[in-house]
Amino acid sequence: MNDRIARAALTRLFDPQDTTGRALVGALGAYAALRVATGAQPPHTFRHIGEEELNEGLRRWAQRIPDVEAERDLATIERLGGGFLIPGDEHWPVGLDDLPGAPYGLWYVGNIAQGIPAVQRAAALTGSRDSTSYGAAVAADMAEGLARRGICVISGLGYGIDTHAHRGALAGGTGNGPATIAVAAGGLDRVYPSGNADLAAAIKASGLIVSEQPIGTAPTRARFLNRNRIIAALAGVTCVVEARWRSGALNAAHHAETIARLVAAVPGSVHSANSAGCHRLLKEGTAALVSDAAELAELLVS
């Protein structure tokens, strides 16, 4: 219980990219790291943390200590119909352990009874928020086909490709495991974007919405980018359906490549700016070319 409470507290105290906090947890474990970070235990010399670096971290964390109430957060997520997973739990997705900066824990709402599929049974679909009709149709058809094959579709609950991927997966769900899981960039007490509230409710009914961010945390650009690494780690393959040259969806593909996951991309018109990012991945050799659910599913078993 101490480890669970400590990890819940750390999701509010440390940013995911806080390397000093991560090093502290690596050296001491979550509970002792929390005590040092909050001043309950005096700091000492660490092999991989310089004194100046640690002091800067302590100054940074001090501003957040008044907001750290892990028991409150755990009670709130339970009232919302969810919980908080930590490494070692029955339903902890072990694919997250492949990340160099794995979440301290994973907040969730929805139906945990079916668990979170192994990466070999999950595919991430991502892409532009301003998707074209072509991208929307491909994402929906691909997601439905994957779900009919018992493959869980991972996406980010955003507008555009994310929305069509989740809806397609729900349409193809067989009831044998979650058809789709959404990874949010902020706290799970509110749906972002709010226009996807009905979609979020449908996902929670049969699947899950997860986040490394605690209740009440607003989504920001940095948190969206950090969220992408979780999307990539939950899936055996990350497929970019439609993306501009510098789309954030390419960030998810980069994270997948970093942890030796497969990357795929859907080709589009050479005249479409929304497919320029996909063509970039294909040209660089980063991604396999796929055109439907069967080809994407084949990558998971190859």
VENPEMO-V884154 format. One line per field, one symbol per residue. ss: DSSP state (H for helix, E for strand, C for the rest). phi: phi as a letter, one per 20 degrees, with the letter a starting at -180 (. if undefined). psi: psi as a letter, one per 40 degrees, with the letter a starting at -180 (. if undefined). A space follows every 10 residues. Layout:
ss=???
phi=???
psi=???
This chain:
ss=CHHHHHHHHH HHHCCCCCHH HHHHHHHHCH HHHHHHHHCC CCCCCECCEC HHHHHHHHHH HHCCHHHCCH HHHHHHHHHC CEEEECCCCC CCCHHHHHCC CCCCCEEEEE CHHHCCCCHH HEEEEEECCC CCHHHHHHHH HHHHHHHHCC CEEEECCCCC HHHHHHHHHH HHCCCCCCCE EEECCCCCCC CCCHHHHHHH HHHHHHCEEE ECCCCCCCCC HHHHHHHHHH HHHHCCEEEE EECCCCCCHH HHHHHHHHCC CEEEECCCCC CCHHHHHHHH HHHHCCCEEC CCHHHHHHHH HC
phi=.gffffffff feedfgefff ffffffednf fffffffenf cffbfcfdcf ffffffffff fgfdgfeecf fffffffffe ncacecgofg dfffffffff cfgfacfbcp eegemdffgf dbcedbrffe feffffffff ffffffffem dfedbdmffm gggfffffff fegdnenffb cddeecfeeb ecfffdffff fffffccbdc aeefgneefc gfffffgfff gfffdfbdde ebafgdffff ffffffffdm efccbefcff eeffdgffff ffffnfdeec cbffffffff de
psi=dddddddddd dddhidegdd dddddddeid dddddddeee hiiahidehi dddddddddd dddeddehgd ddddddddde faahiiheid ehheddeehd giidihiiia gedeahiide fihhhiaidf iidddddddd ddddddddee hhhhaeeiib dddddddddd deheegihdi hhhieaieei hhidefdddd dddddeaihi iehihehihi dddddddddd dddeidhhhh dhiidfiddd ddddddddff iihiihiaie ehdeeddddd dddeediihi eidddddddd e.
